[in-house]
Amino acid sequence: MVCGTPLEYLHRTETHMCVYCGTLAQGHVNCPKGHFVCEACHGKDAMQMIESTALSTTLQNPGEIAEIMMHHPGLPMLGCEHAFLAAGAFMAALKNSPYGRGKITNGEIREVFTRTAKQAAAGYCGLTGVCGIVPAIGACFSVFLGARCGTDSEQRITMEAGIRISQTIAGLTGPSCCKAYVRAALTETVALFGERFGIMLEQPEGAIVCRHMDKHPHGCRESKCPYFQKPSRDIFTESIDLKGTVCQS
């Protein structure tokens, strides 16, 4: 973000000073040249974009909303901004759906962001095994159900949703890719809302093809990723041998 040098992922937290705001903060990610960017500065522009899009879009397809957000130039390739992105895209689609009109408001979307901020932290997918998208989607379920500590089925359904999303994300890891996680998590969340509540939100038509492969700092998983566009082959042309003919007349 500062000089383009590949980042170091530390085994133990260290205190760093943010090069932008001067704040001292604990972090597990650092630049070998000494640059450090705190969470607030790292995602400032992206977070403004995510919130603005989530609150203003009229689209009803969470995957489509997410793709629009992920193509914004201010969004880093990796980072917990994607947790807010996934939650914002889903809640916005739910708000705009026939079910959500008049029931889901911008207030609920902001509440999901507030809850997500408590548990989505950079690098913790590897440090604790919990990707920030998991509590982000959990917050969507919690706000929708009115779940809180001490509630009955509401809390259980929310925790079960978190487990399903975590399993979905784990199946795409090696190395991690926040954009793949967003896509898979939203597909699973839409399916879960259909199963649990009979609320059928729109899904993307056709295959989702990623356009961010070259930006991945750890290397794209390529053919191991379901969103990778595999090179096309003309099997028909490869399978025949066209002999040349020479006119003898």
C-alpha positions in Angstrom: 0.0 0.0 0.0 3.0 2.3 0.6 5.9 1.0 -1.5 4.6 -2.2 -3.2 7.0 -4.5 -1.3 5.5 -8.0 -0.4 4.4 -8.0 3.2 5.8 -10.0 6.1 3.3 -12.0 8.2 4.6 -12.2 11.8 4.2 -15.1 14.2 3.9 -12.7 17.2 2.2 -9.4 17.5 4.5 -6.3 17.5 3.9 -2.6 18.1 4.2 -0.4 15.0 3.6 3.2 14.1 1.2 3.9 11.2 2.9 5.8 8.5 -0.3 7.7 7.7 -1.8 8.7 11.1 1.1 8.1 13.5 -1.0 5.9 15.7 0.8 3.1 17.7 -0.9 -0.2 17.1 -0.4 -3.9 17.6 -0.1 -5.8 14.4 0.9 -9.1 12.7 1.5 -7.7 9.2 4.5 -5.4 8.4 6.5 -4.2 5.4 10.2 -5.3 5.4 11.1 -1.7 4.7 9.4 -0.7 8.0 6.1 0.6 6.7 3.0 -0.1 8.7 -0.6 0.9 8.0 -3.2 0.6 10.8 -6.6 -1.0 10.2 -8.4 2.3 10.1 -6.1 3.8 7.4 -5.8 0.5 5.5 -9.5 0.4 4.7 -10.6 4.0 5.0 -11.5 4.6 1.4 -12.8 1.0 0.9 -15.0 1.2 3.9 -16.6 4.4 2.8 -17.3 2.8 -0.6 -18.7 -0.3 0.9 -21.1 1.5 3.2 -22.2 4.0 0.5 -22.9 1.2 -1.9 -24.7 -1.0 0.6 -27.0 1.9 1.7 -27.8 3.2 -1.8 -28.0 0.3 -4.2 -31.3 -1.0 -5.5 -30.0 -4.3 -6.7 -31.5 -7.6 -5.2 -28.6 -9.9 -6.1 -26.0 -10.0 -3.3 -23.4 -11.6 -5.6 -23.8 -8.8 -8.2 -23.5 -6.1 -5.4 -20.4 -7.8 -4.2 -18.7 -7.9 -7.6 -19.4 -4.2 -8.1 -17.7 -3.5 -4.7 -14.8 -5.8 -5.4 -14.0 -4.0 -8.7 -13.6 -0.7 -6.9 -9.9 0.5 -7.2 -9.8 1.5 -3.5 -10.4 -2.1 -2.3 -7.2 -4.0 -1.4 -6.8 -7.5 -2.9 -6.9 -9.0 0.6 -8.1 -7.7 3.9 -11.0 -7.7 6.3 -12.7 -5.0 4.3 -14.1 -8.1 2.5 -16.0 -9.1 5.7 -17.9 -5.8 5.6 -18.3 -6.2 1.9 -19.9 -9.6 2.2 -22.2 -8.5 5.0 -23.1 -5.3 3.2 -23.9 -6.9 -0.1 -26.1 -9.5 1.5 -28.0 -7.1 3.8 -28.5 -4.6 0.9 -30.0 -7.4 -1.3 -32.2 -8.5 1.5 -33.4 -5.0 2.1 -34.2 -4.5 -1.5 -36.0 -7.9 -1.9 -39.8 -8.3 -1.8 -39.4 -9.6 1.8 -37.1 -6.9 3.1 -38.9 -3.8 1.9 -40.2 -2.0 4.9 -38.6 -4.5 7.3 -34.9 -4.2 6.7 -33.6 -0.7 6.9 -30.2 1.1 6.6 -30.2 0.9 10.4 -29.9 -2.9 10.3 -27.1 -2.7 7.8 -25.2 -0.3 10.0 -25.7 -2.5 13.0 -24.3 -5.5 11.1 -21.2 -3.4 10.3 -20.8 -2.4 14.0 -21.0 -6.1 15.1 -18.6 -7.2 12.3 -16.0 -4.6 13.4 -15.8 -6.4 16.8 -14.4 -9.6 15.3 -13.0 -9.0 11.8 -9.3 -8.4 12.2 -6.6 -8.5 9.5 -4.7 -11.8 9.3 -6.7 -13.6 11.9 -7.9 -16.2 9.3 -4.4 -17.7 9.7 -3.8 -16.7 13.3 -6.9 -18.1 14.9 -8.6 -20.0 12.0 -11.5 -17.6 11.9 -12.0 -15.5 8.7 -13.7 -12.2 9.4 -16.4 -13.1 6.9 -17.7 -15.8 9.3 -18.8 -13.3 12.1 -19.9 -10.9 9.4 -22.4 -13.3 8.0 -23.2 -14.4 11.5 -24.1 -10.8 12.3 -26.5 -10.8 9.3 -28.3 -13.8 10.8 -28.3 -12.4 14.3 -29.7 -9.0 13.3 -32.4 -10.7 11.1 -33.4 -13.1 13.9 -32.9 -10.7 16.8 -30.4 -13.2 18.3 -28.4 -12.4 21.4 -26.7 -14.2 24.2 -29.5 -16.1 26.1 -31.9 -16.5 23.2 -33.0 -20.0 22.1 -33.2 -21.1 18.5 -32.2 -17.6 17.3 -28.7 -18.0 18.7 -28.4 -21.7 17.6 -29.3 -20.9 14.0 -26.8 -18.0 14.0 -24.0 -20.2 15.3 -25.0 -23.0 12.8 -24.8 -20.5 10.0 -21.3 -19.5 11.2 -20.2 -23.1 11.1 -21.5 -23.6 7.6 -19.8 -20.4 6.3 -16.5 -21.4 8.0 -16.6 -24.8 6.4 -17.3 -23.3 3.0 -14.3 -20.9 3.3 -12.0 -23.6 4.6 -12.6 -25.6 1.4 -11.1 -22.7 -0.6 -8.0 -22.1 1.5 -4.5 -22.8 0.3 -3.4 -20.0 0.1 -6.3 -17.7 1.2 -8.2 -15.5 -1.1 -10.7 -13.0 0.4 -12.5 -12.5 -2.9 -13.1 -16.3 -3.4 -14.3 -16.4 0.2 -16.9 -13.6 -0.4 -18.3 -15.3 -3.4 -18.6 -18.7 -1.8 -19.9 -17.3 1.5 -22.7 -15.3 -0.3 -23.7 -18.4 -2.3 -24.0 -20.4 0.9 -25.8 -17.6 2.8 -28.4 -17.3 0.1 -28.9 -21.1 0.2 -29.2 -21.0 4.0 -31.8 -18.2 3.9 -33.8 -20.3 1.5 -33.6 -23.4 3.6 -34.3 -21.8 6.9 -36.7 -19.0 6.1 -38.0 -19.7 2.6 -36.6 -16.3 1.5 -35.1 -16.8 -2.0 -32.7 -14.1 -3.0 -31.3 -13.7 -6.5 -28.2 -15.7 -7.5 -25.7 -14.7 -10.3 -26.6 -16.2 -13.7 -23.9 -18.3 -15.2 -20.4 -19.0 -13.9 -18.6 -16.4 -11.8 -15.2 -15.6 -13.3 -12.5 -13.8 -11.3 -10.6 -10.9 -12.8 -8.2 -10.3 -9.9 -5.8 -13.2 -10.3 -2.7 -11.1 -11.1 -3.1 -9.0 -8.0 -2.9 -11.8 -5.5 0.3 -11.3 -3.3 0.5 -15.0 -2.3 -0.2 -16.3 -5.8 -3.6 -17.3 -7.2 -4.7 -20.9 -6.7 -5.7 -20.9 -10.4 -7.3 -24.2 -11.4 -7.9 -25.1 -7.8 -10.3 -22.2 -7.5 -13.8 -22.5 -8.8 -13.8 -18.9 -10.0 -10.6 -19.2 -12.1 -11.0 -18.9 -15.9 -9.3 -21.9 -17.3 -7.6 -21.5 -20.7 -9.9 -22.5 -23.5 -9.0 -25.3 -25.9 -10.5 -26.2 -29.3 -10.8 -29.9 -28.8 -12.3 -30.4 -32.2 -9.4 -28.8 -34.0 -6.8 -30.7 -31.9 -8.5 -34.1 -32.7 -8.3 -34.0 -36.5 -5.5 -34.0 -38.9 -6.2 -32.0 -42.0 -4.1 -33.3 -44.8 -3.2 -31.0 -47.6 -4.2 -31.9 -51.1 -2.4 -31.0 -54.3 -4.2 -30.6 -57.6 -2.6 -32.8 -60.3 -4.7 -31.5 -63.2 
